[in-house]
């Protein structure tokens, strides 16, 4: 069981080496799906210039060495190779994929340790829509990497330290621990922060107490640390409710907030200075990675210790990258963070390379997350201009999904279960179906639609396949096939299903879950055509044909279920 495009790439490369010499064995054959055949190889067009021969002549030479290929190879136009695979070969490969527990998805050799930094809400405030995309994309990348056999270490880099916690702890004392915990667990972190801020700005005695509390917090005073834990435990309880609602895989064990790195910051700065990577500039300790200049064309500093002795994001990020390579033994580190942080992370990665903390054997990659926009094309806000609470957004998604299935006769428990799966699936799939670095418009009406490239459509596609088996009285896990091809719709679907493993691998290696979403949407579309043109359980269908089509249905169901699961989208049995 092999992706046809991978097979063709290898065969054409062998033909290139045989025709023009071993130096062409690794040339990209430029094989793409084609409307004129199954695939088209365009390598002769670029190779002709290099060989100083007409491209069509080069194409004919390649085609002559593909004579034993399971299909036909024709030279077209100025030098295109049109390749059509034999239907029996497609059927045999589809049957093998059907028998494979992993349905063609490879496992990486050797496996890597992949550290993924994602979600990272600020503990001083509640989660809002700005945290939605990094949480969804990061979780999909974690699932994908684990499915390929990599060891994934999730890192939820909470904003859980710093000067604001002085006033937050003092406000907690003023209103009482029980009241504070109730507010924070209810997701009222922003209101809690704003109330503390009002007192800080308007009450001098409160301001003095808050600043003193920062000092005792940084000094590790036991009572202050106890209060900090009270605050954090309540906040994390709220975060966990959001994660459970979304169905993401983050747990308390994955928390690695700023507080974790605080004890490392002095040594981080001292070591950078001792090795000459960091130097003093205008009273601050800075790294000047080569190639970074400001608008005045002067070298741009990465400030790792401020002139007042304080630390910032760069300090923590330098400590974190060192910890992740030295202690966690990361081969890859993925930072699923907003695109507006691109310059910061480029400089951190460059500084870590200078320090030897990011060796050549490891990679650090910024998975840039684009902004979520409202229908007006501006940053997604409430009508009053405030950030939208994430829990409010998710509640509305479930309510709208419930209304959409209200007339389908489900009891309340079943309706709630399906509505939750559809609502969360709609929100997550809408995000994952576009490139993570793109801005996108958050539109409930579009994302909750049951037509087009939406989560509900994808969930309905797999539920419809399940209904075929229920109608015929078959268990999708019990069908055996083999898969045979007689109709064009069967052929198109089977050929497409053979590419699942490669798409999963590419989506993982390139940090692009939207590639998998696009593939799954095409799978659902091809199955829809197959369903309309090829009766499965209808009376009068030949038993061998029925067995083949049931196997093709079961394989499609497994691909859709597995693919959606890797995206973190639930697959309800009924819709």
Secondary structure as UniProt FT lines:
FT   HELIX           4..20
FT   HELIX           22..24
FT   TURN            25..26
FT   STRAND          31..33
FT   STRAND          39..41
FT   HELIX           43..51
FT   HELIX           55..64
FT   TURN            65..68
FT   STRAND          71..76
FT   TURN            77..79
FT   STRAND          80..85
FT   HELIX           87..99
FT   TURN            101..104
FT   STRAND          113..117
FT   TURN            123..124
FT   HELIX           129..131
FT   HELIX           132..147
FT   TURN            148..149
FT   STRAND          151..156
FT   HELIX           164..175
FT   HELIX           177..185
FT   TURN            186..187
FT   HELIX           189..202
FT   HELIX           204..218
FT   TURN            219..220
FT   HELIX           222..246
FT   HELIX           252..254
FT   HELIX           258..262
FT   TURN            263..264
FT   HELIX           265..274
FT   TURN            275..276
FT   STRAND          278..281
FT   TURN            282..283
FT   STRAND          284..287
FT   TURN            290..291
FT   TURN            295..296
FT   STRAND          302..305
FT   TURN            307..308
FT   HELIX           313..326
FT   STRAND          332..338
FT   HELIX           339..341
FT   HELIX           342..355
FT   TURN            360..361
FT   STRAND          363..369
FT   STRAND          372..373
FT   TURN            375..376
FT   TURN            383..384
FT   HELIX           390..404
FT   TURN            405..407
FT   HELIX           412..432
FT   TURN            436..437
FT   STRAND          440..441
FT   HELIX           444..447
FT   HELIX           455..472
FT   TURN            476..478
FT   HELIX           488..497
FT   TURN            498..499
FT   HELIX           500..509
FT   TURN            510..511
FT   HELIX           513..533
FT   TURN            539..540
FT   HELIX           543..566
FT   TURN            567..568
//
